[in-house]
Amino acid sequence: MPSYTVTVATGSQWFAGTDDYIYLSLIGSAGCSEKHLLDKAFYNDFERGAVDSYDVTVDEELGEIYLVKIEKRKYWLHDDWYLKYITLKTPHGDYIEFPCYRWITGEGEIVLRDGRAKLARDDQIHILKQHRRKELEARQKQYRWMEWNPGFPLSIDAKCHKDLPRDIQFDSEKGVDFVLNYSKAMENLFINRFMHMFQSSWHDFADFEKIFVKISNTISERVKNHWQEDLMFGYQFLNGCNPVLIKRCTALPPKLPVTTEMVECSLERQLSLEQEVQEGNIFIVDYELLDGIDANKTDPCTHQFLAAPICLLYKNLANKIVPIAIQLNQTPGESNPIFLPTDSKYDWLLAKIWVRSSDFHVHQTITHLLRTHLVSEVFGIAMYRQLPAVHPLFKLLVAHVRFTIAINTKAREQLICEYGLFDKANATGGGGHVQMVQRAVQDLTYSSLCFPEAIKARGMDSTEDIPFYFYRDDGLLVWEAIQSFTMEVVSIYYETDQVVEEDQELQDFVKDVYVYGMRGKKASGFPKSIKSREKLSEYLTVVIFTASAQHAAVNFGQYDWCSWIPNAPPTMRAPPPTAKGVVTIEQIVDTLPDRGRSCWHLGAVWALSQFQENELFLGMYPEEHFIEKPVKEAMIRFRKNLEAIVSVIAERNKNKKLPYYYLSPDRIPNSVAI
């Protein structure tokens, strides 16, 4: 009688093993086997991290094995089981791999295909077509779209983390409990004694050092020492944690009536302001999005305020970016003066603090939350709904949506919900952050997620004109490496553009993103379908880059740039000044966040800047969903390209007082998971 050797690998994460009964059936071209109990006498099967082998003898020849069916039945108490893969050695000595990388819960069962990636057109056998269809039908019932707030990209239909499908939950929910993590962060930073001191002001700037953790040679300490300088202020627009807003100014906006006379002390080329604009030396950052947003009113004891500033910047003869004019609200007028570097020290400093505070709000809610977290969730839900596990694009993308839906669900549960942690310290809490996302969705376009296009659209693409824009330089290197990799994978499975166009599962995936994620908005520029290999490669690059590099660039620098509270105030406790010459140091300190809010802010940026335990970085694919040699070789080339980028960045950063490393591939997690 034919005999098969079955090798079963259990996951190594916490609670991956099981004591339940595990049964296996083989389904082949010539018939199906009986159900076999996988059990060895006097042996604890399926322990965490174990690889167990079993001999399975069948009554008759099964032919080519199409499917392996695994059933789990209760032994004593139900315990979930994480199955990594099954390897089958046939009676003829052939080895067949069946990747799984999924949880089997309750009295569950799972039917696995072998690991070869297949498009729908490659499946001609009825049982395989049926398996493909049933898998998607089941997933579409599990992964449902939901509108969390009007106008938002749709998200997963789950009220809390435990409502999610088991496969996309965190291994340990405690590890991503925001309340726990923020409290732990404040404890680790030795600032928990201040955390309940709301309404209690600091005495002066030096007083903020009581909650500032000094770690030698870090960016945060340099920020603390130089935050008041115009050079440091300007540098952050290029390489801080929100390096996506600065644009080359092609014409001075009428709402900012600045003249050459006002700024001539800052201009170094003996040109008028208009001539400097024509020469491409003037840049602008406009926080119009914040105009009219409701400030946080959740604490009746503390008034909180927002502004919508416009900041004009200048590229000096040393090619450094410095501020030359700041207007704190959108409508010009007597009570909305234009602040200048030639004004009194504290007038100019407070104007810059208002810009930094506004930048913090746009960074957290738009650059970070909307444009990485929520967008990546859309890609993840659409992938699970429309691409079966055997599809090459599922195999490619699954690592890049790992834990994204879970972290967003946890955020909606604890962080950005009504009365959530976001309300504690942020002036845009209490609903302002929701209004901001609703506005910003209008500018969420496909081209703005294509990194090279986004840089070019802001007029920031010239390395000669703007030589110290490391976010751009490193981002382009990583984008090109990802695009080269996706093109290789696409070329392996799609011989022609026609094959792309005829892949209905791919088209359904793209359509789901457009219809539900982008709410069917034509203006978003998101494609409804993809008709060429080149466009498919670009689309996959957008998905992977957004989830990995873009998120890393705007997330992991938060403690570096925002831990010195005056450099990134999460709230302001007095309105913007309406006249010059009246600002004092005492007024500035009373405007900045109180002790309690400062501590919650510090705990937040510390917790958000930490990598996950056992983090998987770009190019790491420990789950072997692909088994084919050409794809594995493409992955090796991808890793080599990324390693070369790591070396280039490390060489550039040598001896730099302000190194830029957020886009070094060895510091870019594969997915949005924090």
N, C-alpha and C positions, 0 to 999 in steps of 0.2 A: 504493500500500500504506500502511496506517495507520502513523503514526510517533509514538512517545512520547518525551518528554524526561525522563530519569531523573536526579535530583539525589541524590547520596550524601554524607552528612556523616560524617566520621570523628572520633572523640573526641579531646580535646586533652590527656588525661592521658598520663603516661609510657608508652611502648611501645604506644600505641593503634593505630598505623599497621601496614600489612602490605605485603609484596611478593608475597604469594600471588596466584594467579589467582582472580578473583571473577566468578561467573556469576549472571545474573538471569533468572528466568522469571516471566511474568505469567499469573495464573489468573483468568479472567473468566466471566461468565454465558454467553458464547457459545463458549467454548473456551479452550485454553491456548496460550501462545506456545512457541516453541523456546527452548532455553537460549542466552542471549547472553553472550559474554565482554565484560565492561566494561573496556575498555583503550583508551588513547589513545597514538598513536605518539609516540615520543621524549618521553614524559612519565612522571613518577613518580607513579602513581596511589595514592590512599588513604594519603597521608602523614598523620602526626599533625596534627589540627586542620584538615585540608583539607575543602573542599566541592567535589566534582567533579561535572560534568554530562556525560551521554552521550545520544546519540540512538539509540533502539532502534526498528527497523522490523520490523513483524510481517507475516505473509503475509495474514492476514484479520482482519476486525473481531472483537474479543474481547468486546464488550459491556461491562457494568458490571464493573469490576475488583474482585474479592473479596480476592485474596491476592497477595502478592509473595514469591517464593521466592529466597533468596540462598544460593549454595553457594560454599565456599572450598576450593580445591585447591592442594596444595603446589607451590611454584615451586622453591625451593632448600632452605631449612630452614623448618620450621614456625614461624610466628609468629602469635600470637593477634591478633585484630582487634576493635577496639571500634567498633561501628556505632551512631551516634546516631539517625539517621533517614534515610528515603528519601522524597523528594517526586516525585510522578508528574504530569507535564503530559500530559493525554490529547489525542488528535487533535482533540477538540472544544473545546480550550482550558481545560478544567476542571483544577483542581489537587487532588490527593489526597495527604494526609500519612499516612505509615506510621511511627509512632514505634517505636524499637527499644530503644536504651539498654542494649545487652547485648554481651557478648563472644562472638565466634565462634572456637572453638578447633579445632586439628587440621584434619582434613578434614571440617569441620562444615558444617551447613546450618541455616537458620532460615527459618521461614515467618511472614510478618507480616500482620496485619490492619490496615485503615486505622484512624486514630486516634479514631474516634467510639466513645465508651464505650457498651457494650451489656450489658444483663442477658441471662441465658440465654433468657428468654421472648421477647426481641426477635429471636432468631436462628431463622428459619423455614427457611432454606436448608440442605440436608443437608451440603454441604461446609464451611459455617461451624460447624455443630453438631459435625461430626467434628473440625475443627481445635481447637475449644474442649476437646473431650474428650481428644484426644491430648496437648494441652499439659499438662493436669492429670495425666494418667497418667505422662508423662515427669517432671514435677516431683515427683510423689509417690515416684518411685524415687530421685530425687536428694536430696530433703529428707526424711530419715527421723528419727524420734524416737529418743532414746537416754536411758537413765537413767545420769547421771554419778555420782550417789550416791543411796543409798536415801532415799526421802522427798522428794527435791528435785523442783521442777518439771522436766519432761523438757526435754532440750536437743537440739542437732543431733548426728546420728551422724557425728562426725568426730574423729579422734584429734589432728589438728594442722591448722594454717591451710591448708596446701597440699592437704589432703583435701577442702576445701570446694568446692562448685560455683564456677566461675570468676566468675560474675556477682556473687557476694557477698564475694569476697576483696577485701582492700585492694589499691589500685593498686601500692603498694610495701610489701612485708612488713617491710622494714627500719624504716620509719617507726613501726611499732607493736611493735617488739621491746622487751619490758619490761626485759630485762637491759641492753640497749644504752641505752635511754632513762633508766633509773635511774642507770647509770654516768655517762652524759652529764650528767644533772642534777647529780650530785655534783661533777663536774668544773666545770660552769658556776657552781656555788655555792662553788667553792673549798674544798670540804670533803673531797675524796678522800683527803687525808693522814690523816684520822681513821677511814676506813671499815673498816679491819681491826682497830681497837683495841677488840675485844670484851673484856669484864671490866674495862675501865679506866674508873673513875668520874670524873666531873667534880669539881672542888674545891668549887664553890658555884654559886648561881644565875647569877651574873655570868659564870661560866666557859662557860655555854651560849652566850654571845654570840660565842664563837669560830667557831661554825658558823651564826650568825644573819646573814642578808644584810639589810643596812639599805637599804631603798628608801624615800625620804622620803615622808611623808604616806600610807603604806599602813596598812591595818587591822592587818597583822601587827606593825608597830612599836607601834601603840597597845595591842595585846594584850600585847606584851612589857612595856610600861610600867605596865599596870594589871591584869594577870592575877590578882594577889593580892586585888583588891578584890571585895567581895560584889556590888556593882552590875554589874561586868563578868561575874562568874560567872553571875548571874541573867539578864543580857541574852542570853547565848549560847543559852539554852533557847528564846528567841523568834526570834533572828535569826542564830544561828551556822550551822554547816553541818549540824546535826542538829536542826532546829526542829520535830520531829514527835512528840516524846515527852511534853512537858509537858501535864498535864491539870488541870482544875479539880477540887479535892478536895471531894467531897460528903459524905464521912464518913471519919474517921480510921481507918486500918486497925489491927486489934488487934495486928498484928505490929510496929507502930511505936508503943510505949507512951509517947508524948510528952504532957506535961501543960502546962497554962497556966503553972505556976510555972517550968518549964524555959525557956520562950520569952517570958515576959512583957516582958523588956527589949527584945525585937524588935518587939512589937506596939504600934502607934501610935494605936489608936482607943479605948483604955480598955475593950476588950471581952475576954472570955475566948477561949481558943483555939477552943472549940466554937462560940461566937457568930461568930467570924471565919470559920469554915467555913461557917456558915449564911448569912453575908453574901456569900459567894463570893470571899473575899479570900485563901484558902489554895489552893495548887497543889501538885501532887506529881509526882515522876518516880521510877518504880520500875524498877530493873534486875533484876527477878526472873528474867528470861530467862538471866542469867549464872550463876544459882545451880547449882552442881554441874558446870559446864562444866570440862573438863580443861584445865589450863594447859599451855603449850608446854614439852615436855621434849626437844626436838630437840638442844639444846646441853647436854651433861652438866656443863659447867663453870659454867653459869648457871642458878640456880633462878629461875623466873618464877611470878608469882602473879596471881590474879584475885579480884575481890570482886563482890558483888551488892547494891550499896547502895540505900537508899531516901532520897530527898532531899525535904524539905518546904520549900516556898517561900511567900513572903508578898508580897502587893501592898501597898506602903507608901502613905502619903498623897500621895506624888508620882507614884503609879501605876507605880512601878518594881518589878520582881520581884527579891526578894533571898532568899537561903537563910536558914532559921531553925533547921533541925535536920537532921542526917545520921546515919543508922545504916548501918554498912558491910557488914552481912550481913542475911539475911532473918529469922533466928531471934533474937528478943530474949533478953537474958541478961546476966549480969555481965561476961562476956568479950566482949560486943558492945555497948559503951556508945553512947549517943546523943550525938554531938558537937554543940556549940552555939557560936554566935558569941561567947559570954561565956567560953568556955574559953581556955586559953593560946593565944597566937598560932600556934604551930607545930602544936598539936593540931588546931585548926580548919583551918589551911592544908592539912595532910596529908589530912584528911577530904575537903576539896574537891578535892584532886588525885586522890584515889581515884575520886570521882564523875566527874571529867573523863576519867580513863583508861577507866572503864567506858563512858562515853558514846562515846568514840572507838571501842571495840570494837563496840558496837551500831550505831553509824553506818556503819562500814566494811562490816560483814557483813550487816546486815539492811536498814537504810535505803537504803544505796547498792547493794550487790551484789544482794541478793534482790529488793528492791521496785522497782528500776529496771532493772538489767542483765538479770536472769534473767526477769523478767516481760515485758520488751520482746522478748526472744528468743522467748519462747512466741508472742507475737502475730506476730512475723516468720515463724517456721516455719509456723504455721497459715495465714498469708496466702499464702505461696508454694505450699503444698500444696493449697489449696482455692479460690483466686481466680485465674482466668485473667487475662492481661495486659489483655484488653479490658474487664474488669469495672470499673465506676466506682470501687469501693472499693479495688481493687488500685492503680489510678491515684492515688487519694487517699493511700493509706497507704505506698506504696513508699518515698517520701522519708523517712518517719519510722522506717524500720527499716534505713536505709542503714548498712552496716558493723557493725551491732549483733551479728549472729551471728558475724562475724569477730573482733571485739574480745573477745567472750566465749570463743570457741574459743582465742584466743591466751592469755587469762587462765587457762583450764584447762590449757593446755600449759606455762605458765611461772610463773604468779603464785600461784594458789590450789591447785595440785596438791601431791602429797606431795613434800617437800623443795623446794618452790617458793620464790619470793622472799618470799611472805607469812610463811613460817616464820622468816625471818632476824631480824625485829625485833618481831614481834607476839606478845603473850602468848596470843592465841587461835590462833596457828599450830600446826602439828603435829596438827591434827584438831579443835581446839576450835571453829574457824569452821564446820566441817561440822556439828557437833552443834548449834550455834546456829541454822543455817539449818533443820535438821530440826525444831527446836522452833518456830521462828518461822513456818514454813509453816502451822501450825495457826491462826494469827491473820491469815493473808493472805486477806482477803476482798475481794469486789468493791466493797463500799461503802467500804472503807478506801482504795481507789484513786480514788473519786469525791471530788475535793478538797473541795467544800463540805460533804459529809456527814462526811468525816474530821475537819474542823475542828470541826464541830458536836458530833460524838460525844465529843470531848475537852473540850467546854464552853468552847471558846476562840473562839467566833464573835462575841461582842459587842465591837464597835469602841469603844463607850463605856466599858465596863468595863476592856478591855485595849487601850489606845490605841497602844501602840508595837510591835505585832506586824506588822511589815512583810512578813514571809513570807506571812502570811494575806492581808493587803490586796492585795499585788501578785499573789499566786497566784489570788485570786478574779477579778481583772481579766483575767488571761491565760486562765483557765478559761472565763470568759464569752465572750471573743473567739473562742476555739477552738470553743466550743459553737455560737455564732452561725454560724460558717463551716460546720461540719459539717451544721447544720440546713439551710443553703442548698443544699449539695451533695446531701443526701438528698432534699430537695424537688424538685430537678431530675430525678432519676432514679426516684424512687418516688412516684407520684401519690397512692397511698393506703396505709393500713396493710396491706391485703391483699397488695399487691405485695411489701412487705417479707416478710410471712409466707410467700409462695410462692417467694421467691428461694432455691432449694435450695443454691446455692453459698455464699451468705451464711450460711445455717443450718449448713452443713458447717464453715465457718470458725469460727463461734461454738462449735460442738460440739467441734471439735478443741482449741480453747483450754481448754474445760471438762474434756474427758476426759483429755487428755495433759498439758496445762500444769498444771491444778489437780488432776490425778489423780482426777477424778470425785467430788471431795468436795462433798457437798451443803452442808455447813457453810460452804464458801467463798462461797456466795451468787452465784457466777458463773452467768450465765444459760446454759441448755442451748440455748435458742432465743430469737429476738427477734421480737416480733409487732407492733411499732408503729414509726412513723417517729421518734417522740420517744425511744423506748428505743434505737433504732439510733444516733441522733445522740449520745446520752449515751455509748454504748459506744465509738463512734469518738473521742469527746472523751477518754475514759479512755486509749485507746491512744496518741493523739497527745500528751496532756498528760504522761503517764508518761514517754514517750520523750524529750520535749523539756523542758518546764518543770520537772517534778519532778526529773529527773536534773540539770539545771543548778543547781537550788536546793541540792542536797546534794553536788554534786561540785566545782564550780568555786571554792568558798570554802575548800577544804581547806588550801591553802598559807596563806591569810590567818589561819585560826583554829588550825591545827595545827603551824605551823612553829616556834613558840616551845614547845620540848619540854615544859616543866613544865605548860603549859596543856592538853596533849593527849598524855600519855605513852602510847606504844604497848605498853609493858610496865612491870611493877613488879617489882623484884628483892628485895623483902622482903614478908612477909604484912601484912595490915592490922593496925593497932594494936589491942590487946585491953584497953588501960587508958588512962586519961587522965593527963596530967602527966608523961609520960616521953619525948615526942617532942622531938628536937633538930634543928637545921638540918642537922647532919652526917648524921643518920639519914634525913632526907628526901632529901638528895642521893644517898646510897647506895641508896635505894629507886628513884630515878628511873633511866631507861635509861642504859646505859654509852655511851661515845663511839661505838663502832661501830654499835650499834643506833640511836642518835640520828641518825647520818649516813644510814643506810639509810632510816629513817623520813622524814627531810627530803627525800632524793632522790625518794621515792615521792610525797609530797604535792605536791612541785613538779611532777613529771612529770604527775600526774593532774589538776592544775589548769590545764594548758595547752590552749588550743584547737587543733584540728587545722589543718594547713596547708590553705588554701582552704576553711575552714569554711563550711557553709551554715546560716544562722540562720533562726529561725522565720518562716514566711511566704515564704521564698525557694524557688521551684520552677523552677530553671533547666532541668531535664529536662521537656520539654513533653509529658507523657503525655496530658494533656487537650488537645483541639483546639477544643472547643465554646465559643462566645462566652459563654453564661451562666455557665459555670464560671470562665472567665478573669475575668469581671467580679466574681464572688464572691471570687476570689483578690485582686483589687485592693482590694475593700472590706476584706478580712481584713487586708491589709498596712496600710491606712489606720488601722484600729482599733488595730493593734499599734503604729504610729507614735505615735498619741495616748497610748498607755500609756507609751511611752518618755518622752514629754514630761512626763507626770504624775510619773513616778518621778524624772526628772532635776530637776524643780522641787522636789520634796520633799527630795531629797538635797543641795540647795544649802546650803553652809555647815555641813553635818553633819560632826562629827568621826568618826562611824561611819556612813558611807553604806551603804545596803542596795541593791545593784544586781544581785543574782544572778538576779532574775526580770524584769529589764528585757529585753523581747523582742529587742533588738539584741545581747544577750549569751546568748541561749538557742539552742543548736544544735538543728537539726531532729530529731536522733536521738542515741541512745547510741552514741558512737563513740570514747570514751576511757575 
